[in-house]
Amino acid sequence: MRSGGFPCRVDGCSAIWAVQDPKAMTSLFAASAKRTAHEEAVHGYAHQRLPEAPRRSSYHPRATPKSV
């Protein structure tokens, strides 16, 4: 089981990049960038972000049910 840090997203690869300072965003971004560079260089893998479903604003009034 993989735990801690950023694991490689390719099946069968056990490489993991640890976040050096968990309180610093720059350290988080650096670990993520190293993982992405590894995936592209070693596996030829480019992660595709899934499209997000449109969110409904909490300020938008709900549709009122039609009375029959």
N, C-alpha and C positions, 0 to 999 in steps of 0.2 A: 504494500500500500504506500502511495506517495503522500508525504506530508511536509509542510513547512516550505516556504519560498514559492518560486514559480517553476512548476514542472514543465518539461517539454510536452507539447500537445500531440506529438506523433506516437502512435501505439508502438510499444516495444522499446522506446528510448527512456532511459531512467535518469537522464540529466536533470538537475535541479539547480536553480539560481537563488541563493539566499539574499534576503534584504539585510544589508549590513546594519543599518540603524532604523529600527521599526518606527521611530518617531519622526523620521525625515522623509518627506515626499520625494526628494531628489534621489534618495537611496531606493525607494520603491520604483521610480521611473527607470533608474539605471538597471536594476535587476530585470525588469520587463524588457528593456531594450536589448540586454544581453541574450535573453531567451529568444526574442524575435530574430536576432542576428544568427543565432545557432540554428534555428529552424529553417531559415532561408538558405544558409550556407551548406549545412550538412544534409538536410532532407529535401530542400527545394520546396518547402511548405510555406505558403503565405496565408495567414489566418484571415478569414472573411467574417466581418461583423454581420450578425443577423439584423435585419431591419426591425426597428422597434415599432410596436403597435402604437397607433396614435392614442395619446392620453386625453381623457376628458377632464377638463378643468373642474376643480371643486367649487369654483365660483359660478359655473354654468348651471342654470336652473334645470332641474329634472323635467323631463317631458311628463305632462299630466295625462293620466289615462282618460280616454274618451268614454263618456257615459253612453250607455246603449239605450 
